[in-house]
Amino acid sequence: MTFESFLPGGRGQLSSEQSQSLETALQISRQYAQHLEDWLLLLGPYGCGKTHLASAIANFAVSLAVPTLFLTVPDLLDWLRYAYGATDVSFEQRFEEIRNIRLLVLDDLGTQNTTAWAQEKLFQILNYRYVNHLSTVLTTNQELKEIDPRISSRLQDPALVTRLQIAAPDFRRAAQDSAHPALSSLHLHIEQTFGSFGLREREKLTPEEHQNIEKAFRAAHEFSEDPKGWLVLLGKYSVGKTHLAAAIGNYRHSLGEATLFVVVPDLLDHLRATFNPNSTISYDNMFEEIRTARLLILDDLGTQSTTPWAKEKLYQIFNYRYNARLATVITSSSSMEDLDPRISSRMYDRRLCRIFLVDIPPYRSGAVPSEKRRTRKG
């Protein structure tokens, strides 16, 4: 995420006010990165470009060898909590590092746990940097009145803080909804949530099978809370893989985040359809939308056509998301050995990917009807 890759024109139809807002935000962020003085506060809805601009400032500073920390606020607090049990660094050392770093970039202020401890630590960090006029960039999608008043009062100091309100739509949602409305099929799985998964209804499972499905359930639930890296769910048809994948997508969608859920054969069909002279969307736009989606859920990998074209397109998507470390959920009834080795080799990278084999009998009570319907269609 750099200034050069930021798109002030957006990815869809913007009003003149929205375009001007993005252009102004880009200019002010560039200026701030050049001087790194005082504070910059970026406000706006999900997906309007706040994190991109904050990241661009951080990346520019790092290119100049400026000591920089970039963290989401929840991650910052977790980082501090983990220091209590760390052997390589004390809590006090880590706390001082955060308070005194030359440039601190905090993303998603207001999304953190609101425990008294969390509030106090965050206030101590920001108050110290406020008093000492240390360079700080913050992003939030909340109104200032919703933030801890002790912090909000400092954010409203015009002598120190430049406030930048970005008036733009959610580019991620716009890219998903306007480019090709039929591409994502998450709406077909709206009832497949973590609450409807029905772990207790699987009465005929052995203790080992219960443990297996509960482990996969916990992994999916944890991923939905903080989508990072890749999550791969393997197993036979009708064991709940699609349900868990859809539950992740529905949870993130409920938080206002764009999620692209697509069955792999359908994905390739959508790409082929762009070659039709009557297509209203170009191949390049759709391909870019798929490979750069904030969260991509690919259902039924391995059931697609194995033509050289299909294999190459899938590899390009997987390879791009692997290098960019973009959050991806994959389900497959194939074994790892049966998948394209160029793709499976990336799944084996434990730094990025977690693989779970859902090893239970097919579920017959109707909790995962979409998988059953698809198998009956052949």
N, C-alpha and C positions, 0 to 999 in steps of 0.2 A: 504494500500500500504506500504509494508515493504521490507527490503532487502531480507528477506527469501522468499517472494512471487515473487520477480523479477526473470524473466526467461532469463538468459544471452544467452540461446540457441535459443531464439525466439519461434515463433509458426509455423514456416515453414522452408523451405530450405534456409539457410543463407550461404553466402560465408565465407571463413576463415577470410577475412578482417572484415566483419560485426560481426562475432562471437567474434573476438578479440576486436573489438571496444566496444561491449557491456560488455565484461568481464572487460576491463580496466575501463569503466565508473562505473561499480559496485564497483570495488576495490577502486577507487579514492573517490567515494561518501561515502563509508564506512569509509575511513580514515578521510575525512572531518568531518563526524558526530562525530567521536571520539574526535576531537580537537576543532572544530568550530572556526577556525582562518581564518581571511581575507575573501575573496570572492570566490565563485565557480560559474562559468558560464557554463550552459549546452546548447549546440547548436545542432540542428538537425531537420529533417522534422517532420511533424505531425505523432504521433503514434509511435515514435521510443523508447519511454521509459523515456523521460526527466521528465515529470510530476511524474511518478512513483518514480524515484530516488529522486527528490526534496521532494516528500511527505514522502519517507522513512527517509530522513534526518530529516525532521520536526518531524515525529512520534518518531524517536529515541531520539531526543532532549527533546520532551515532556515527554518521559518515564524517563528521568533524571531530570525532574522538571525544565528544562530550559525555561524561558519565551519565547514564540515563536508565531509569526504571519505568517500564510500561506494564501496568497491571490493571485488571478489572478490580473494582473495590472488593467484591467477595473473595477473589483470589488473594488480594493483599492481606485480608484478615485471616484467611486460612494459612498463609505463609507465616504470619505471626504466631498463630496457634501451634503450628508444627514446630516452631522454634523451642517450645517448652520441652519437647522430648528429643531435640536434636543433640548430637554429640559434637558436631563440627562447628557450631556457632551458638552463642547464647541468645536468649530473647532480647537482652539489652543491646547486644551488638547489631542484631537485625533491625531492631526498632530505631537505633541511631542511624543506620544506613539509610533507611527509608526517610527519616526526618531530614537528613542532611544531603541527600543525593543532589547533584547539580540540577538535574531536570527530572521531575516526577510527573508522569502522565497517568492519571487515574480514569479509567473508563467505567461507565455505568454507575455513577454515583446515585445512591438511592435504592439499588437492587440488593444491597447487603442485608444480612441478618440484623434485626433491630434489637438485639440483646443489649443490656446496659454495658457489658464489656466491650462489645463491638462499637457502640456509639462513643464510648469514652476514648478508646484507642484511636479511632478515626479523628475525633475532635483534637486530641493531643497532637497528632501528626500535622493536621491542617493548621491548627493554631500556631504551632511552632514555625511552620513555613510562612504563615501570614505575618507574624511578628518580625521575622528575619528577611522578608521579601524574597524568598527563594522561588525560582522559576517553577511554575506548576500549571499543568493543563488538566482540565476536568471535563468530562462529558456527562450529560444526564438527559433523560427523557421526562423527568418530573418537573413540576413547577417548584419554584424556590420555597413556597409556603409549605410544601410537603416534606421538605428536608429539615433535619435537626436545626432549630432556630439559631443555635450557637454557630453552626457552620453557615447557614443561610445569611446571617447578618454580615459575615465576612465576604461572602460572595457578592454582596450588594454594595461593596465599597468601591466606588468608581475611581478612586485614587490608585487602587492596586489592580482591580479586576476589569478586564475587557470582556463584556458579555456579548455573545454572538448567537442570536436566535436564528435557526435555519428553518425557513418556511418552505419545505419540500415534502413530497409524498414519499412513502416507503418504496425505494427503488427495488428492493428485493421482492416485495409483493407485486409491484407493478410488472417486474420482469416475468414473474410466474403467471400472473393473471391475464395480462394483456397480450403477451407475445403469442401464446397458443393456449387458449383456455382448456382444451381437451387433454393437454399433455399430462398434468397431474391427476391421478385418480384417487387422491386421498379422501375426497368426498364420498366415495363408494364404501369407505371403511370407517365412517363416522362413529359407528357404535363399537368399534374395536378399541377399547381403552384398557388401561391397567385395572380399573375397577371391575370391568366385565370379563376379565380373563378367566376367573373361576378356578383358582388353584384347588380349592377344597372340593370341587365337583369331580376331581379325578380319583374316584374312590378305589379303582381297581389297580392302581399303580403300586409297584413294590416300593419299599423304603428308599432303595437306590434311585428308582425312577422319580419319586417325589423330590429327592434331593437334587436330581439333575434338572428338573423343570423349574424348581425354586431358584436354583443358581442362575439359570438363563433369565428368569423373571427379574431377579435383582440386578443383573448386568444391564438389562434393557432399561430398567427404571433409573439406575444410576446414570446411564448414558443420556437419558431424556433430561435429567437435571442439569447436565453440563456436557453438551455434545462436543466431544473432542476426539480426533482420530477416527478410526474405523471400528465398527462392530459387525461381526460376521456371524450369522445364525445358520447353522447347517442342520439337516435332518430330513427325515422322510416327509411325505405330504401329510397334511392335516395334524401336525403335532403342535401347531401354535406359532410357527415362525412369523407368518404374515401378520397375525394378530399382534404380536409383540412389536414388530416393525411399525405397524400402523399406530399402535399406542404411543410410540415415540413421536411419530409425526403429529398425531392429534394433540399431544401435550404441548409440543413446541408451537403449534398453530394457535392453541388457546392463549399463549403468551404474546401473540401478535407477530410471530416470526414466520416468514415464508418458508414453506417446506415443499419439496418436490418429491412426490411418491409416484413411482412408475414401475410397471412390470417390464422386465428387460425386453421381451419380444415386442411389446407395444412401443417401447422407446425407439427401437430400430424402425418400426413401421412409421412412426411419426417423422423420423429423419428422412426415410425414403419418400414420404408424401410431399416433402418440400421441393422435390425435383419436378413435381407436376407443374406445368405452366400456369395453372389456375390457383396455385398455392398463394395464400396471402402473407406468408412469412418465408424469409430466406433460410436456406440451410445453415448459413454461417451464424445467423442470429439464434436459431434454435440450438445448434451445437454449443454455442457459447453459453447459452442459458443453462444447459444441462451440466456442462463441465464446471461451471463456476457457482452453481447453486450453493447457498449457505449451508443447507442440509439436504443431501440427496439420499433418498431411500430407494434402493434397487431390489425389486422383488423377483424371485425365480431366476436368478442367474444360472445359466447352463441349459435353459430350455429354448434358447434362441437358435436361429439359423446359424450354421457354422460356415457360411460362405466367407471367403477372404475379406470381403468388404465389411461384413458384420463383425468379424473378429478384430479387424483393424480399428473400426470406430469405437468399439468397446475398450480396446487397449488404450486408445488415445484419451478417452474419458478417464479411465482408471489411472493412467500414468500422470495426467495433469493433476488430478485430485491427490494423488500420492505425493507428488513433489510440493504441492501447495498445502498439504496437510489439512485438507478440507473435510469436515465432518460427513461421514458416509455410513449408511447402514445397508448391509447386503444379506439377502436370504438366498439359500440354494438347497435343492434336494440332491445335488451332485456331490461327489467326494472331491476333495481338493485335488486329487490326482487327475480327475476328469476335466478340470478347468484349464483354460489357456495358461500354460506355465508362466507366461509373462505377467499375468494377473495374479495367479496364486503365489508367485514369489514375493509380490508386494504384500499380500495378505499375511505371509509368514513373518513379516517384520514386526517383532513384538514391541518395538518402540512406538509404533503407530496403531497397531491392530490387535483386537481381542477376538478370538475365535471360540464359539461355543457350539458343541454338538448337542442338539436336543434329541436325546436318545430315549424316547418313550413310544408306546404304541400309538397308532393314529387315534385322534380324538373324535369320537362319534356323537357327542351330545349336541353339536351344533354351534359350539363357541367359535369355531373358525370356518364358517360356511364358505367364505370366498375361496379358500384353498380347495375345498371339496368340489365346488362348482367348476373350478378351473381344471381339475384333473378329469372330471367327467367329460369335459369338452375335448379332452385329448391333448 
